[in-house]
Amino acid sequence: MGLIKTAAKVAVASRVHAGVQRRQQQRWAAQDAAQVQGSAPPSAPAPATAPMDMKQQLELLAQLNELREAGALTEAEFSAKKAQILGT
């Protein structure tokens, strides 16, 4: 059972890491393009998200807590994402 939990945590952490890498690469590409053009990168409006039901929120918060406990998220990252999920 412990091996399965560990594998699940690794899978979640890998997915989060891939998402972070993808966002960083996009941000860096936009910054490079802005430097070439000599202007600041355009800021995109925050995407509108559909409200989540309580079950989805709890599942996401549990996953975030696991990532925080595993050391994949800092306390600040955890707090920011938690506030985003809860809509506060």
Residue, then its C-alpha position, 0 to 999 in steps of 0.5 A: m500500500g505504501l508503494i502505491k501512495t508513493a507512486a501516486k504522489v510522484a505522479v502528481a508531483s511530476r504533473v505539477h512540475a511539468g505544468v510549472q515548466r511549461r508556464q515558465q517556458q511560455r513566460w520566458a518566450a514572451q519576455d524574449a519576444a518583448q525584448v526583441q520588439g522593445s516593449a513589455p509583454p502583453s498581460a493576458p486577462a485572468p481566465a474565468t473559471a467555472p465555480m467548483d463544487m465542494k467535493q472538487q475543492l476538497e480533492l484539490l486541497a488534499q492534493l495540494n497538501e500532499l505536495r506541500e508535505a512532500g516538499a514540492l510546494t512552498e508554504a507561499e505557493f500552497s497558500a496562494k493556490k488554496a486562496q485561488i481554489l477557495g475563491t478568496 
